[in-house]
């Protein structure tokens, strides 16, 4: 049915389409893993190292399949972990008419959540008489919290439980993380009542949709065969990120039992990190499975970076550096470690900025992507310097970089869009951020907008406004946002933007006046207070560190490691942070070369696995340290190193930059 759909001569056509030229997947030094991966259409897992081009491979394969697909009522199901990945796949498919066809019936290209919603959970809930208004964890939990009696909210707060205790785990609204409150207690019963009431009103958390999907399959198992007939071929991107709920459900739908679909998964088990503590890796249907196709060659960075980071891979894999790409016209630089102490922690970013100026010419500084990331970016107790990103840059706003949750104000929507578009001139994110903020404000005001639609926020707003007078206000607001590139002062906000925002939100929500919660959400952007010692670096709410401050030549994006997963940078600075201990200090044996991988030999000569905390640190920092093409940097406390250890690092190729000492003129 599939085995002859991709032929050897198709590979050159597909790689040319991807901009790699006809020899893009040709063997390199005898390695033809990408060429062979293109031809495979059996059930297989592609274990792809960072920068191996797995998304390019996936899209190239889809382009050929789209051209040769013979079925009119059976399609290819392409599942991604995030909307960003889904959008990248769709955008790259749009280069050909055949690729565009893949985004339409009978095919499906979308996130796992959107697939579960569209084909299982939503039809099932509607069949039960539930009008689904919104699938959004933040909004659903806010609704449930408001439904709780005041004494119940007080009891939950006293027990250190957050709104997340209102997420349920069973179709009878039971389960979830409710602390010491057991089913027989009035508090637990109030929790269940709020969960049920909001669900019956049509408000659901993202992961609750898997509960309803499984209930449908329990009561109508024939649905599985229907989906397998509809989607005989399934491709899953970033498979290492699948949670147990996702993995178990997808295995049940496509793989378990007789007549399974063909399934190909793409991922890297060494990059399995999770954006939320509520998620854990799969236990059912682990990635990779028994049939594995390794892709060990990285086209992102050269062998020097590969040699410095491959020891952090929990599952030892050959990591071959075949990069970096030559579009920047500059050579890779030696990796560097910045040393600091309590008094110089805020000197790290300026010294990094100066190191970038010393390492790259003006053209690279203008076109490159420069970042600084930390494993912990939420503020905590002000001890254990550095605990989080805020110790390096006190004005840092963690909400701006937190992809997995919605911003809490209109200004934060714009700040996040500025952060995501830094340096690329793309206005699409600003337009959709403005629209998404308006929809969020109208939802807060009580508007009945369907947030599960596939359409972009901008298209949804335009559609809802129709020919109303507020449409002109919406277009005028977008013009203001684009004119100022999303960086709107409080004065312009009050004088020009707010009246348009007010008109649009009232039209979208259908309310005559906006209450205090909505007014607070729509408050003007405020400059954050600048801490002492940071005054020279203008504090911003978009987490862009400009250097030098008086005449910036480089802008450094700040964020969590999670926020840059899957990205490629010109240079990346990985900042030490604290969770039970300082991350990079704990990983010092791997940096020094005395340990490698996720296991070690104990005193009895037996191989034992590292503990879960160390394994988590390794995966987190492997992700961070495999982002750059040209320059990898770390920042660590100077007192983390003992006698001779800095000499060992220098011998392993690290440049040591001491922020505790005055910078060289």
N, C-alpha and C positions, 0 to 999 in steps of 0.2 A: 504493500500500500504506500510506503514512504521511501523504500530503500533506493529508488532510482530518481528521486526528486532533485538531488544535488549531485551534479557531475563535476569532474575535475576541471573542465573548461569553464564552469560557472564561477569558480573561485576567483580567477583573475578579473572577471566582470564585477563581482561583488566588491573586491578590494579597491578597484578603481572607483567605484561608486562611493566608497567610504573615504576617498581622498588619499589612499595609500599607494596608488599605482598598481599596475597589474602583478607586480612581484611582492605585494604587501604581505602575503602570507607564505611566501617562498621560504624554504628551509634556511636557517641561519646557523652556521657552524654545525651542520648536521642535524639540527633540531627542527623537525617539521611538525611539532605538536599543534600549531595553529591550523596548518593546512589539513591535517588529519581530523582535527576537531570539526572543521567545516563540513567534512564529508559524513560524519557520524550522525545517524538518525535513530539509533537504538536508545534504550533507556540507559542513561549514563550520567555520572556527576563529573563536572569539570572543576578540578581543584586548581584555581587560577591565582597566581601570586600577585601582589600589588603591581599595577602598571602593566599587566600582561595583555591588556586590551580585551577583556572578556565581554564588555558591553559592545565593543566594535565587532567582536566575533558573533555575538548574539544578533545584532542588527544585520550584519552581512548575511548570516544564515537565514534570517527572516526575509530579507530582500529576495533571495533566490527562491525560497519556498513560496513567497507571494506570487512570484512570476510563474511558477510551475504548478501551483495548487489546483487540483482537478475537481474539487468538490464544491458544490453550490450550497449545500445545507449542513456541511460539517466544516468546522473551523479550527484554527490554531489558538490555543489559550496561552497568553503571555502574561505572567504574573511578576510584579515587582514588589519590593518591600516598602518603598516610599513613593510619594507623588513626584518627587524630584526625579527619581529613576524612571518612573513611568513617562514623565514629560520628555526626558532625554531620548528614550527609545522612540516615542511617537515623533519627535522633531526630526530625528535622523531617518526615520522611515519615510518622512514626507518628501524625500528627494525624488521618489519615483511614483508613478501612478499605481504600480503594484503594491508599493509600500503603503500608500494611502489606503488601499483596499483592505489592508490588514486591520485598520482601525474601525472597520465597519462589519456588519453582519456578513458571514456567520462567525467572524473571528472576535476575539476579545483581547484587548491590551489594557491592563490596569493594575491597580494594587490588589493585594490579597483581600484586603478589607472590602474594596469596592466590588470584587467578584462575589464574595460571600453575601454582601448586601443585595446585589442585583439578582442573583440566581437562587438564593436560598432564604435569607433572613427576612427581607422585605416582603416578598410574596407570601411567606408563611404568616407574618404578623398581620398583613392586610387581610388574609383569609380568615384570621381570628377576629376581624373587626377593629383592628388597631390602626388609626391614622398616624403614620410615622411622620412627625414634623421635623425632627432634628436628631442626627446621630453625631454627637459631640460630647466628649466626656466632661469638659469644663462646664458647658452650659447645663447638661443634665444634672451634674452634681450641685450646681448652684440652685437649680429648681428644687432638688430634693432637700437641700439644707434649709431652704426657706419653708418647706412643708413640715419640718420637724417642730414639735412644741419647744418653747423656750427652755424648759427644764431639761429636755433631752439634749439640746445643743450644749447646755452647760455641763451635763454629765459627760458627754463625749470629749469636750475640751479638757475637763478635769482628768480624764483618762488618757490625755495626749493623743486622741484620735482625730484625724483630719477628715475632710469631706470624702476622701477615698474609701472610708468605711461604708459608704453608701453604694458602692459597686457590688452587685450580686454575682453569684457564681452558679445559680441553679434556676430553672424556669419557674420555680415557686417563689422566687425572689429571696431565697435563703442563701447561706454561705457568705463568702467574702471575709474580709479582715475586720472583725468586730471586737478585737481585744478580749477582755474577760467577760464581756456581755454575752451570756448564753441564751438559747432560744426561749427559755421560760421567763426571762426578765422583761419588765415593761419597756426598758430602753431598746432592747433587741426588737421587740414587737413594733415599737415606733419606727425603727429603722426600716423594717420590712414594709410597713404601711407606706412610708415615704417612697421607697423604691417602687412599690406596686403603683402608687398613684401617679408618679411622674411617667412611668412606662405606659400606663393606660392613657395618659395625656399625649403620648407620642415622643417622649424624650428618652434617648438611650445613650449609654456610654459605648465607645467603639468596640471594646472586647466583648460586651454583652451580646453582640450580634452573633457570635460564634455559638452561644448557648441556644439561640433560637434556630440557627442553622442545623445544629445537631438534633434538636427536637423534631424538626421536619424530617430528617433522615431516619430517626428512630421510628416515626409513625408512617413514613412513606419511603421505604428503602428503594423502591423502584426509581426514585429520583436519581440515584447513583448511576444506574444504567443509562438513563436519559442523558445525563451530563457526559458520560463517556462516549456515547454515540455522537453527541454534538461536538465534543472536543477530543478527538483521538490522539492529538499531539499537544503536550503541555510543556512549556519552557518557563523555568522559575529563576529569576535573577536574585543575586545576593542571598542565596539560600541559607548561608550560615547564620543569618539574622532571624530566621523564622523562630517564633516562640513555640512552646509546646502546644498551645491551643491551635496555632496556625498549622504546624507540621502535622499534628494528629488529624485535623479535619481534612487537609489536602490529601493525606495518605488514604484516608477513608474514602474520599470521593474518587480518586484517580488510580489508586494502586492496590488496595486491599482486595483479595479474593480473585474471582475469575474475570477474564477479559479486561485487564487493566489498560489504561491509556499508555502510550509511549510518553516517557517523561525525561526531560533533561534539566538538570539543575546546574547553575553557575555560581561559584562562590569561592571563599577562602576561609578555611576553618580557623586559621590563625587570626582572623579579623572579626571574630564573633564577639562583639561587645554590644551592650544593650543600653538604650537611652533612658530606661526607667527601671527602678528597682522592682517594679511590679512584674517585670518580665524575666524569664529565664530561658535558657536554651532548650532545644527540643530533646525529649527523651524517647519519643516515638519517632522512628524514621530519621535517624541521625544523618547529618551531612559531614563528610561524604559517606556514601554507602559502600557496597561491595564492589561495584563496577566504577572505577575511577580513571579519568583521563587527566594526567598532570599537565599543567602549563607553567613551567618554572621560570620562564624568561620574561624579565621586566623591561619594557620599552620606556619607562618613566625615568629611571636613573641609571648611572653607570655602576661598574663593579665595586668601586670604592664605597659608595653608600650601601650597596648590597652586602658587602663584607662587614660593615659596621652594624647592620641591623638584623641580619639573618639569625644570629644567635638568640634573639628575643622571640623567635617563632616557637610557640608551644609544641607544635608538631613539626619536627625538623624536616625541612624541605630544601632541595637545592634552589638557591636564589641567584639567578644569572642576570647581571646588569647589562642590558643591551642598549641603554640610553646614554645621555638624555637626548630628547629631540633637539634638532639644531636650529629651530626657527628663531631662537634668541641670539644666535651668533656669538655665544660666549662659552667658555669651558667650565666644567664643574669645579667647585672650590673645596678645599680641605674642610672637613667637619670641625666645629668649634664648640668648646664648653666655656660658658661664662660663669665665673665664680663670684659669690657675693656673701654678705653677712647681713645681720639685722639692719645695720645703718645704711647699706648700699643696695637693698633690694629694689628700690625705685630707680636705681641707676642702670638696671639691666636692660630695659627697653631702649633708652637713649644709646647705650653702648652697642646694642644690636643694630639700631638704626645707623650708627656711624660705621659699623662693620659692613653693612650693606652698601653704604656709599663708597667705602674703600674697595669693595669686591666687584662692583658692577658699574658699568658706564650709564650715562643718562638715559639712553634708549631702553636699556634693560630695566632700569628703575621705573620708567614710565609704563612699560608694557607688561612687566612681570607681576606675579602674585606673591605677596609677602605676608606671612602670618606669624602669630605667636599664640600658642595654645597651652592649656593646662588641663590636667585630669580633673581637678576640682575647680569649678568656677563660681559656685554659690558661696556667698559670705557665711562665715561661721564665727566661732569664738576667735578673738584677736590674738591668739597665742600661736605657738608652733609656726613661726614665720619661716617660709611662706605657707599659709594654709590654703589660699586660693588665689585666683587671678587678681582680686582686689588688693592684695599686698603689693603687687607690682605696679598696678594702675588703680588707685582708689576710686576713680570715677567710673570704672567698668560697670556696665549694666548687664547682668547675666540674662535678663529676660530677652534682650535683643538677639542673643545667640542661641536661645533655647528653641530648637526647631520643633520639638515634640509637643509644645503647648502653645495655646493662642496668646497673643499679647493682651495686656489688661487695659490698654488705652489706645485711642486713635494715634497719639504721638508715637507709641511703641510700634504700631504697625508700620508707620513711615520710617522709623529708625531701623527696624529690621530690614526693610526693603533697601535703604541706603547701604546698610552693611553688606547685603547680598549682592548689590550691583556695583560695589566699589571697583572702579577701574575698568569696567567693561562697557559702559555707555548704554546698557540695555534698559529701556524705559518700561518694559513689560511688567516687571516686578513692582514698580512704583504705581502703575495704573491699577494693577490687581490688588495691591495692598490697600490703596485708597478705597476701592470698591468693597474689599473684605471688611475693612473697618466700618464702613457705612452699614453693611449687612449685620455686623456684630452689634452695632449701636441700635439698629432697628429691632433686632432680636431681644436686646436688653429692655427696650421700650415696650415689648409685647407683640412685635410683628410676627406674622405667621410664615416666615420664609423657609423654604425647603433647602436645608444645607447639605443634602445628599445628592444634589444634581451633579451631573458630569460637567456642566458648563462652567466656564471661568467666572470668578466673582464679577468681573466687569460686564460680561454678557448677561449675567443674571440681573444686575442692577439696571442695565439698559432695557432689558425685557420687562421688568416689573414697572419701571417708570413710564414706559410707553410714550405717549404724546403729552404727558402732563407738563405743567409749568415747571415742575422740579427737574425735568430733564435738562433744561437750560442751565439750572444751578449746578447740576452734576457735571456737565461739560465745562462750565466755568471753573469749578473746583479742580478738575483734572488739569486744566491749563495752569492754574496757580501752582499745583504740586509739581508739574513738569518744569515750569519756568524756574522754580527754586530747587529743582532736583530733590524734592522731599524735605529740604532743610529750611523749614518755615519758622521765622522768628515769632515771638509772642505778639509783637505789634501787628505784623501782617496777618497772623492768625485771627486776631480780634477784629481788625479793620476790613479784611477781605474774605477770609475763608469761612469763618464761623457761620455767617448768615446762610451761605450756600449749604453747608453741612446740615444746619438746622432744618432747612427746607427739604432736603433730600431725605433725612431720617424721618421726618414727620410724614412724608409721602409714603415711604417704604413701610413704616410701621402702622400707619393709619391712626395715629394718636394726634390730638390737638396740641398737647403741650408735653414737654419732656421732663421726666422726674429727676430727682437729685442724682440717682445712680447713673443715668445717661449723661447728665451735665458733667459729672465727674469724669466719666469715660471720655468726654469730648474736650477736656481741659487743654489749654494751650501747652505746647512743648516748653519744658523748663530746662535751663542749663543746670547740670548737677554742680553741687558745691565742689570746689577744687581744694584738695587737701594740701597742707604745707609740704613743700618739696616737689609738688606736681605743677606749680603755677606756671612754669615755663612751657608746659605741654597743655595746650588748650583742651579742657575737658569737654567731651562730646557725649551724646547719648547714642551714637551709632557705633561705638567701639572701634573707631579708626584712630590709630596712634600716628600722628604726623611728625616727621623728623626731617630736618631740624625745625623747631617750632616757629621760628621767625620767617623762614622761607622754605616750606616743605619740599623735599625732593623725593621722598618715599612715604607711602602710607601703608601701615602695617595693620592688618585685620586681626582683632583679638577675639578669641572664642574658646569654647571647650573642645576637647579632643573629639567628643561625639559630634559636634557641630560641623567638623571638617571631614568626617568620614566619607570616603569616596572621591575626595577632591585631589587635585594636583596643584602643587605650589612651586614657585621658583625657589623660594627659601622658606624653611619652617624652623621656628624656635620653639622647642618643647620646654616649658617651664615646670620646675618641680612644684608639687603641691602636697597636701597632707590629708591622708585618710588612714587612721590608726598608726601611720608612720609616713615619712616622706617617701613618695613613690620612687623617684629616681635614686635616692639613697639606698632604698631596699633593692634596687636592681643593679647596684654597683658591681656585684660579681659578674654579671653578664656584660657590663661595659668593659670590665678589666679582662674578660676572657677566661675567667676561672670557672664559669658555668655557661651552659648552652642548652636551649630547649626547655621543656616543661618538666624534666625529670633529672635526677642526679644520682650518683653512686654514694650510698651510705658507708659507714665505717665497716660494715660486714661485707662490703663489695656487692650489695644488691642495689638494683635500680629502683628508685622510689620516686613517685610523682611529687612535685611541689604542692604545697597547700593551695586551697582555692583562692585565697587572697593574692598570693604571688602569681598564680596563673592569670587572675584577672588583671593584675598590674602589667604582666608581660603582654597580654593581648592588647590592652589599652595603649601602651606605649609603642608596640609594634605598628599599630595603626598610625599613630602620630609620626613616627620616625620614617615611615615609608611614603609620606606625602611629597617631599621635595624632589625636584629634578636636579638642582644644581648645588644647593647648600643646606646641610643639616646642622642645626645648633641645639645645644642643651643649656639649661641654666640650673646650677646646683649650689647648695651651700658649700662654702670653702671648707668649713670644719667637718664636712662629711668624709673627707679624704685623710687617710693616714700617711705615714711616712713612705715615700717612694711611689705612692699610687698615682700621683699626677705625672711622674716620670714615665710610669707604665703606660698611661693614656697617651702621652706625647709620643711614646714609641709605637703606639698602635695607630698613629696618624691624626690624633686630635690636636687642634690648635687651642692652647689654653689662654683665655682672656680674663684677667683678674680685675673685676670691678671694684675691689677693695683698694686697689692702687690707682693713682691718678692716671687718666688717659694720656697717651703719648700725643704730643702736639704734631 
